Amino acid sequence: MITEDYKALDARYYMPANTRDMMLVRGRGSRVWDDKGNEYIDCVAGIAVCSTGHCHPAVVKAICDQAQELIHCSNLYYVPHQAELAERLVGITGFAKAFFSNSGAEANEGALKLARISTGKKKFIAFNHGFHGRTMGALSVTYKPAIREPFLPLEPACTFVDYGDLDGLMAAVDDQTAGVIVEPIQGEAGVLIPPDSFFEGIRECCDEHDALMIVDEVQTGMGRTGKWLGIEHTGVKPDIVTLAKGIASGFPMGALVARDGLEFKKGEHGSTFSGGPIACAAALATIDVIEAVLPDVPAKGEQFHKALAAYNPRSRGLMIGVTLGDRCAEVRDTCREHGVLINCAADGNLRLVPPLVITPEEIETATGVLRAAID
């Protein structure tokens, strides 16, 4: 329970990088409970992580079963479930090979390394308001000045272009560009969705300059938008896709998948913990659950969209944004008081990224609370 003593302990020993004032202690499906016993419909889902809901029985069983056999062995040896998971990811994404990591930032770091080693080039293009992680390499292609500038200079060299601006992109890409990294939907920016023609233009620009198109699906992937990958809505095929968040239902994991001909050779990349037995077991169970619920995601997203139509929502599947401006924090807090957890992303944009298993009844309740809070 979060007592004053616990808060003091946290303040004394944990670096204050986060702002928080409540403790969640239990979760089942799309619902969580705090330390005081209050129940909430969770439309944050660990920031789009708990794709199968909280503590899905199949995922819990997979984790517990594997934990009783082998927790860690390192990539010096063949790892239980690792090859099977790579096969599943290749199968559902249509790429050629996979490599695992422990987070989305690490997956993006791997993608940047793969682009450099494959092309022999050094420079990257990313987009204003894009977010790709907080480790040094991933931070170099993350736009937000408040989190970038304290750590300058950053590598690799990166030029930022307005999201959706093809003319600006064409002016920025040249024959020294290793890759262009882009999100199908900018999640941290507040669920910003450009036209499909934008991604077609990126593909053409990369092809013209022999650069790689890297699509960051850390937030949009694993069924979040109603397809396995958000980029599938556009018909464009990138060279590399990165995944994390929803890939293992909350167990820390990330991945990158790449087209045929793009792969790390021996010694070019590695990680002690990546693709461990428990992570791979959790991810395999997660994929099974998502496969079953994925056909229902578009209809659930449409239910959210219709319920919030008065506020001009931006949505694709179960990724919904509403611009509230200065009122975002007030609306978030009011929703929490009435049993619904939502999230304020950048620039006063509300973000809803609930578990994919959320029920129509829970959507009706959550959107009713949200409408009342806005109004």
VEXKOLPA-485178 format. One line per field, with one value per residue (C-alpha): x, y negated, z; residue number from 1. Coordinates in Angstrom, 1 decimal. Layout:
! residues N
u = c(X|...);
v = c(Y|...);
w = c(Z|...);
num = c(NUM|...);
//
This chain:
! residues 375
u = c(0.0|1.2|1.6|3.5|6.3|6.4|6.5|9.3|11.2|10.7|11.8|14.9|16.1|14.6|15.7|12.8|12.5|8.8|5.7|3.1|0.7|-1.1|-0.2|-1.9|-1.6|-3.8|-5.2|-7.4|-8.5|-9.1|-9.5|-7.0|-7.3|-5.3|-3.9|-7.1|-9.3|-10.7|-11.5|-10.7|-11.2|-7.7|-7.5|-3.8|-2.8|0.8|1.1|-0.2|1.7|-0.9|-2.3|-4.0|-5.2|-3.7|-2.6|-4.2|-4.3|-2.6|0.3|0.6|0.7|3.4|5.6|5.1|5.7|8.9|10.1|10.0|12.2|14.8|14.8|18.0|20.8|22.2|22.6|25.8|23.4|20.2|17.4|14.0|11.2|13.5|13.4|9.7|9.0|11.1|9.2|5.9|6.9|8.2|5.0|2.6|4.7|5.9|9.6|12.5|14.3|13.9|16.2|15.1|15.8|14.5|12.7|11.5|14.4|16.8|14.9|15.3|19.0|19.3|17.5|19.9|22.9|21.6|21.0|24.5|26.2|24.1|24.4|27.8|26.2|25.9|23.0|19.4|16.1|13.4|10.3|9.2|7.3|8.4|9.4|11.8|13.2|15.5|18.7|21.4|21.1|17.3|17.3|19.2|16.2|13.6|12.4|11.3|13.8|13.2|14.5|17.1|19.0|20.4|22.3|23.7|25.8|24.1|24.9|24.0|23.5|19.9|17.8|14.2|11.5|7.8|5.7|3.7|6.0|7.2|8.8|10.8|11.8|13.0|15.1|16.7|17.4|20.6|23.1|24.7|21.4|21.4|17.8|14.5|12.8|9.1|6.0|2.8|1.0|2.8|1.6|3.5|2.6|-1.1|-2.2|-1.3|-2.2|-0.8|-2.3|-1.2|0.5|3.1|4.4|4.4|6.5|9.0|9.3|10.0|12.5|14.4|14.5|15.8|18.8|19.4|18.4|16.4|12.9|12.6|9.1|8.8|5.9|6.7|3.3|1.3|2.3|1.0|-2.6|-3.0|-4.5|-6.6|-3.8|-0.6|1.4|0.1|2.0|-0.2|-3.0|-0.9|0.2|3.8|6.5|9.4|12.9|12.9|10.2|10.7|8.3|7.9|5.2|2.4|4.6|4.7|1.8|4.0|7.0|9.9|10.7|11.3|12.1|13.1|12.2|13.9|13.4|15.5|19.2|19.2|20.7|23.3|26.4|28.3|29.6|27.8|25.1|24.2|22.6|22.9|19.1|17.5|15.1|15.3|13.2|10.5|10.2|9.8|7.3|5.3|5.4|4.3|1.3|0.5|0.5|-2.0|-4.3|-4.0|-4.7|-8.0|-9.1|-7.6|-10.7|-12.7|-10.3|-11.6|-15.2|-14.1|-12.1|-15.2|-17.2|-14.7|-14.7|-18.5|-18.9|-16.4|-17.4|-18.4|-14.8|-13.2|-11.2|-8.3|-8.3|-7.2|-8.2|-7.7|-5.4|-7.5|-6.5|-8.6|-7.2|-8.3|-5.6|-5.1|-8.0|-6.4|-5.0|-8.3|-10.3|-7.8|-8.1|-11.9|-12.0|-9.8|-12.2|-15.0|-13.1|-11.4|-7.7|-6.7|-3.4|-2.4|0.3|2.0|0.4|-2.9|-3.7|-5.6|-4.5|-6.6|-4.7|-6.8|-6.1|-7.2|-9.5|-11.6|-15.3|-18.0|-19.6|-16.4|-16.0|-19.5|-18.8|-15.4|-16.6|-19.6|-17.3|-15.0|-17.8|-19.1|-15.6|-15.1|-18.5);
v = c(0.0|-3.5|-5.0|-8.2|-5.9|-4.2|-7.6|-8.7|-5.5|-6.0|-9.7|-8.6|-5.8|-6.0|-8.7|-11.1|-10.7|-10.1|-12.0|-9.7|-9.8|-6.4|-2.8|0.0|3.4|5.8|6.2|8.6|8.1|4.4|3.5|2.6|1.9|-0.6|0.0|-1.5|1.0|-1.4|0.2|-1.3|-0.6|-0.9|-2.8|-3.3|0.4|-0.3|-2.8|-0.4|2.6|4.8|5.9|9.1|7.3|7.7|11.1|13.1|16.7|18.0|15.6|16.1|19.9|19.6|17.4|19.6|22.9|21.6|20.1|23.5|24.9|22.3|18.5|17.5|19.2|16.3|16.3|18.4|21.3|22.0|20.5|22.3|20.8|18.2|19.8|20.6|16.9|15.7|17.9|16.6|13.0|13.5|15.2|12.5|9.6|10.9|10.1|12.5|12.6|11.3|10.1|9.7|7.0|6.0|2.8|0.5|-1.8|1.1|2.4|-1.0|-1.1|2.2|0.9|-2.1|0.2|2.5|-0.4|-1.7|1.6|2.6|-0.7|-1.9|-5.3|-7.4|-9.9|-9.5|-11.4|-11.5|-13.6|-16.4|-15.2|-11.6|-9.4|-6.5|-6.0|-7.6|-5.7|-7.7|-6.3|-6.2|-9.7|-11.0|-10.3|-11.4|-15.0|-16.4|-19.2|-18.9|-15.4|-15.7|-18.9|-18.1|-15.3|-16.9|-16.2|-12.9|-10.2|-9.3|-12.5|-13.2|-15.8|-16.4|-17.0|-17.9|-14.8|-14.5|-16.9|-15.0|-18.1|-18.6|-14.9|-15.0|-18.0|-16.3|-12.8|-12.5|-9.7|-9.8|-8.9|-5.4|-5.4|-7.2|-6.3|-7.0|-5.9|-4.9|-6.9|-9.3|-8.0|-10.2|-13.2|-12.4|-9.9|-11.9|-10.1|-11.3|-10.3|-7.0|-8.9|-10.1|-6.6|-5.9|-9.0|-7.9|-4.5|-6.2|-8.6|-5.8|-3.7|-6.7|-7.2|-3.6|-4.4|-2.1|-2.7|-2.0|-1.9|-2.2|0.0|0.1|-1.4|-0.7|2.9|6.3|5.6|2.2|0.6|3.6|5.2|6.9|3.8|0.2|-0.2|2.5|0.0|-1.9|1.0|-0.2|2.4|1.0|2.5|2.8|2.8|2.4|3.9|3.8|2.7|5.2|8.0|9.9|8.6|6.5|8.8|6.6|7.4|5.8|7.0|5.9|7.7|7.1|8.0|10.6|9.6|7.5|9.3|8.9|11.1|12.7|10.2|7.2|7.0|8.8|8.6|10.7|10.8|10.4|13.1|15.0|18.1|16.4|13.4|15.7|17.9|14.8|13.5|16.7|16.9|13.2|13.8|16.6|14.4|11.5|13.8|14.7|11.1|9.2|9.5|7.6|4.7|2.5|2.7|1.8|-1.1|-2.3|-2.1|-4.4|-6.7|-7.0|-7.6|-10.4|-11.8|-15.2|-15.8|-15.0|-12.0|-10.6|-6.9|-3.7|-0.5|-0.8|-3.9|-7.0|-10.6|-13.7|-17.2|-18.9|-21.5|-23.0|-20.9|-17.5|-17.0|-18.2|-15.7|-12.9|-13.5|-13.7|-10.4|-8.8|-10.0|-8.1|-4.9|-5.3|-5.7|-7.7|-9.4|-12.9|-12.7|-15.8|-19.2|-18.7|-15.5|-12.8|-9.2|-6.1|-2.8|-0.2|3.6|5.3|7.5|4.6|5.4|3.4|2.9|1.5|-0.8|-2.1|-2.8|-4.4|-6.7|-7.7|-8.8|-10.6|-12.5|-13.6|-14.7|-16.7|-18.3);
w = c(0.0|-0.9|2.6|3.4|4.6|1.2|-0.6|1.6|0.8|-2.9|-2.6|-0.7|-2.8|-6.3|-8.8|-9.4|-13.1|-13.0|-11.8|-10.0|-7.2|-7.2|-7.0|-9.0|-7.3|-9.3|-12.8|-14.7|-18.3|-19.0|-15.3|-12.6|-8.9|-6.8|-3.3|-1.8|-3.6|-6.2|-9.6|-13.0|-16.7|-18.0|-21.3|-20.8|-20.7|-19.5|-22.4|-25.1|-23.6|-22.0|-25.4|-24.1|-20.9|-17.5|-16.4|-19.3|-18.1|-21.2|-20.8|-17.1|-17.6|-20.3|-18.1|-15.0|-16.9|-18.4|-15.2|-13.6|-16.4|-17.3|-16.6|-18.4|-20.4|-22.6|-26.4|-26.1|-26.5|-28.4|-26.4|-25.8|-27.8|-29.6|-33.1|-32.8|-32.0|-34.8|-37.2|-35.9|-36.2|-39.7|-40.6|-39.3|-40.6|-44.0|-43.4|-43.6|-40.3|-36.7|-33.9|-30.3|-27.8|-24.3|-25.2|-28.0|-27.7|-28.0|-31.1|-32.7|-31.7|-33.5|-36.6|-36.8|-36.5|-39.1|-41.5|-41.0|-41.4|-44.4|-46.4|-45.2|-44.7|-41.6|-41.7|-40.8|-41.3|-38.7|-38.1|-35.9|-32.9|-33.5|-30.5|-30.8|-27.3|-24.7|-25.0|-26.8|-30.3|-30.2|-28.7|-31.6|-33.9|-31.3|-31.8|-28.5|-27.6|-23.8|-23.7|-26.6|-25.9|-22.4|-24.0|-27.2|-29.2|-30.2|-32.7|-35.3|-37.2|-37.8|-39.7|-38.7|-41.2|-40.6|-40.3|-43.5|-45.5|-48.6|-50.1|-47.0|-46.9|-50.5|-49.8|-46.8|-48.1|-50.1|-51.1|-47.7|-45.9|-44.3|-43.4|-42.8|-39.5|-39.2|-37.1|-39.0|-36.3|-34.0|-30.6|-28.1|-30.1|-29.5|-32.2|-35.4|-38.6|-42.0|-45.4|-46.9|-49.7|-47.2|-46.7|-50.4|-50.9|-48.2|-50.0|-53.3|-51.8|-50.0|-53.2|-55.2|-52.8|-51.7|-48.1|-45.9|-44.8|-41.0|-39.6|-35.8|-34.8|-31.1|-30.3|-33.5|-34.0|-32.6|-33.6|-32.0|-35.2|-36.3|-38.3|-37.2|-38.3|-38.6|-41.9|-43.5|-43.8|-46.3|-48.6|-48.3|-47.5|-45.4|-45.1|-41.3|-38.7|-35.0|-32.4|-28.6|-26.1|-26.9|-28.0|-24.7|-22.7|-20.4|-20.1|-21.2|-24.9|-28.3|-31.7|-35.2|-38.4|-41.7|-45.3|-47.1|-47.4|-44.2|-41.2|-38.6|-39.2|-36.3|-33.9|-35.3|-32.6|-29.4|-26.0|-22.8|-22.0|-25.4|-26.5|-23.2|-22.6|-20.5|-22.9|-25.9|-24.1|-23.1|-26.7|-28.2|-25.9|-26.6|-30.3|-29.9|-27.9|-30.3|-33.3|-31.7|-30.9|-33.8|-36.1|-33.4|-33.0|-36.0|-34.6|-31.1|-32.5|-34.5|-31.3|-29.6|-32.6|-32.8|-29.1|-29.2|-32.6|-31.1|-30.2|-33.6|-32.6|-34.6|-34.6|-36.2|-34.4|-30.7|-30.9|-30.3|-29.9|-29.0|-28.8|-25.5|-25.1|-21.6|-20.3|-20.9|-17.4|-15.8|-18.0|-17.2|-13.4|-13.6|-15.5|-12.9|-10.1|-12.0|-12.6|-16.0|-16.6|-19.7|-20.7|-21.8|-24.5|-26.0|-26.7|-24.9|-26.8|-25.0|-25.9|-25.5|-26.0|-24.1|-24.1|-27.3|-25.2|-23.9|-24.2|-25.9|-22.5|-21.1|-24.1|-23.5|-19.9|-20.5|-23.3|-21.2|-18.4|-20.8|-22.5|-19.1|-18.1|-21.3|-21.2);
num = c(1|2|3|4|5|6|7|8|9|10|11|12|13|14|15|16|17|18|19|20|21|22|23|24|25|26|27|28|29|30|31|32|33|34|35|36|37|38|39|40|41|42|43|44|45|46|47|48|49|50|51|52|53|54|55|56|57|58|59|60|61|62|63|64|65|66|67|68|69|70|71|72|73|74|75|76|77|78|79|80|81|82|83|84|85|86|87|88|89|90|91|92|93|94|95|96|97|98|99|100|101|102|103|104|105|106|107|108|109|110|111|112|113|114|115|116|117|118|119|120|121|122|123|124|125|126|127|128|129|130|131|132|133|134|135|136|137|138|139|140|141|142|143|144|145|146|147|148|149|150|151|152|153|154|155|156|157|158|159|160|161|162|163|164|165|166|167|168|169|170|171|172|173|174|175|176|177|178|179|180|181|182|183|184|185|186|187|188|189|190|191|192|193|194|195|196|197|198|199|200|201|202|203|204|205|206|207|208|209|210|211|212|213|214|215|216|217|218|219|220|221|222|223|224|225|226|227|228|229|230|231|232|233|234|235|236|237|238|239|240|241|242|243|244|245|246|247|248|249|250|251|252|253|254|255|256|257|258|259|260|261|262|263|264|265|266|267|268|269|270|271|272|273|274|275|276|277|278|279|280|281|282|283|284|285|286|287|288|289|290|291|292|293|294|295|296|297|298|299|300|301|302|303|304|305|306|307|308|309|310|311|312|313|314|315|316|317|318|319|320|321|322|323|324|325|326|327|328|329|330|331|332|333|334|335|336|337|338|339|340|341|342|343|344|345|346|347|348|349|350|351|352|353|354|355|356|357|358|359|360|361|362|363|364|365|366|367|368|369|370|371|372|373|374|375);
//
